[in-house]
Amino acid sequence: MRIIRLTEPQSGLSARCRLIEDAAPESAAFLWDLAERRAAFEAMHAIWTGPEISVPMPASTLPAGMAQPAIPAENATSYPEAGDIVLAYLAAGSTKGLPPGPFYDIGLFYGGGGRLLMPFGWIQANVCARILDEDLAKAQADCRAIRRSGACTLTIETA
């Protein structure tokens, strides 16, 4: 069982997440690659999807030398639950308004009622990690703090 950690210093977020390698192997491998590189990205509270901290990652923002794989649907949903970490993948040119190249997005869902309805329609994302039960309550409070504070930098690292 591999564990990653999502951190954000202003809110105090430090959530350990178990990768779901059996149901979403390619998505989990992508997150593990980011964690081994201790990758950090701009993140913000989502507008359309409910209780979610969104980490948009155009291919150009991935760490140097990191593969940019086409991620297949695996353990996919349009209705993430509290504690789910999802990875969305949109192929280059598949969606109007995105930067050039492949587009990835990590969603950290911290409450019920999440839904992946975007301005351009419904999408599915792969549930590839889950916040550990013992970290969930604090992570929920920290995500609400991010919602109040605005944009932040979220780091993905090995636990």
C-alpha positions in Angstrom: 0.0 0.0 0.0 1.5 3.3 -1.1 0.6 6.6 0.7 1.0 10.1 -0.7 0.6 13.3 1.3 -1.2 16.5 0.1 0.0 19.6 1.9 -0.8 23.3 1.9 0.9 25.5 4.5 -1.6 28.4 4.9 -4.5 26.2 5.8 -2.4 23.6 7.6 -3.6 20.9 5.2 -1.5 17.7 5.6 -3.6 14.8 4.4 -2.3 11.3 3.9 -4.0 9.5 1.0 -3.9 5.8 0.1 -3.4 5.2 -3.6 -6.0 2.9 -5.1 -3.6 1.0 -7.3 -5.8 -2.1 -7.9 -8.8 -0.2 -9.4 -6.9 2.8 -10.9 -3.3 1.7 -11.6 -2.3 4.2 -14.3 -3.9 7.2 -12.4 -2.3 6.0 -9.1 1.1 5.7 -10.9 0.8 9.3 -12.2 0.1 10.6 -8.6 3.0 8.5 -7.3 5.3 10.0 -9.9 4.2 13.5 -8.9 4.8 12.6 -5.2 8.3 11.3 -5.8 9.1 14.6 -7.5 7.5 16.6 -4.6 5.6 18.5 -7.2 3.7 21.7 -6.3 0.9 23.4 -8.2 -1.4 26.3 -8.0 -4.7 25.1 -6.5 -8.1 26.7 -5.8 -11.5 25.9 -4.6 -13.6 24.6 -7.5 -16.4 26.7 -8.9 -18.6 24.2 -10.6 -18.1 20.9 -8.8 -19.0 21.5 -5.2 -16.8 20.7 -2.2 -13.5 20.3 -4.2 -10.0 21.7 -4.1 -9.0 21.6 -7.8 -5.4 21.3 -8.9 -5.3 22.1 -12.7 -2.2 20.8 -14.4 -1.7 21.7 -18.1 1.1 19.5 -19.4 3.4 22.5 -19.5 3.2 22.7 -15.7 4.3 19.1 -15.0 7.8 18.6 -13.6 10.6 18.6 -16.2 11.1 15.2 -17.7 7.9 13.7 -16.4 5.9 11.6 -18.8 2.6 12.9 -20.1 0.6 9.8 -20.4 -2.9 9.4 -21.8 -4.8 8.3 -18.7 -7.6 5.8 -19.5 -10.9 5.7 -17.6 -10.4 3.5 -14.6 -12.6 3.5 -11.4 -14.2 6.6 -13.1 -17.1 8.5 -11.6 -19.0 11.8 -12.1 -20.0 11.8 -8.4 -16.9 11.8 -6.1 -17.5 11.3 -2.4 -15.9 13.0 0.6 -12.3 11.9 0.9 -12.0 10.9 -2.8 -8.9 12.1 -4.8 -9.7 12.0 -8.5 -7.6 12.5 -11.6 -9.2 13.9 -14.7 -7.5 13.7 -18.0 -8.4 15.6 -21.1 -6.5 14.9 -24.3 -5.0 17.7 -26.3 -7.6 19.5 -28.3 -10.5 17.6 -26.8 -12.0 20.6 -24.9 -12.4 24.2 -26.1 -10.6 26.8 -23.9 -7.8 24.6 -22.5 -4.1 25.3 -23.0 -2.3 23.4 -25.7 -1.3 19.8 -24.9 -2.8 17.2 -22.5 -4.6 18.5 -19.5 -4.7 16.9 -16.1 -6.6 17.9 -12.9 -6.5 16.5 -9.4 -9.6 17.0 -7.4 -9.6 16.7 -3.7 -13.2 16.2 -2.7 -13.8 17.0 1.0 -17.6 16.9 1.3 -20.7 15.3 0.0 -22.6 16.5 -3.1 -19.6 16.6 -5.5 -20.4 16.4 -9.2 -18.2 16.7 -12.3 -20.5 19.0 -14.3 -18.4 21.6 -16.1 -19.4 24.5 -18.3 -18.8 22.3 -21.3 -20.7 19.3 -19.9 -20.4 16.3 -17.7 -17.0 14.5 -17.3 -15.7 11.6 -15.4 -12.6 11.4 -13.4 -10.7 8.4 -11.9 -11.0 7.8 -8.2 -7.3 6.9 -7.6 -6.7 7.8 -4.0 -8.6 8.3 -0.7 -7.8 10.4 2.3 -7.1 8.2 5.2 -10.1 8.1 7.6 -8.1 9.4 10.5 -7.0 12.5 8.4 -10.4 13.2 6.9 -12.0 15.5 9.5 -8.9 17.8 9.7 -8.6 17.8 5.9 -12.2 18.9 5.6 -11.6 21.8 8.0 -8.4 22.8 6.1 -10.2 22.6 2.7 -12.9 24.9 4.1 -10.1 27.3 5.1 -8.7 27.2 1.5 -12.2 28.0 0.2 -12.3 31.1 2.4 -8.7 32.2 1.6 -8.6 31.7 -2.2 -5.8 30.3 -4.4 -2.9 28.4 -2.8 0.0 26.1 -3.6 -0.6 22.4 -3.0 2.3 20.0 -2.8 2.1 16.3 -3.5 4.7 14.2 -1.8 5.4 10.7 -0.5 4.2 10.2 3.0 
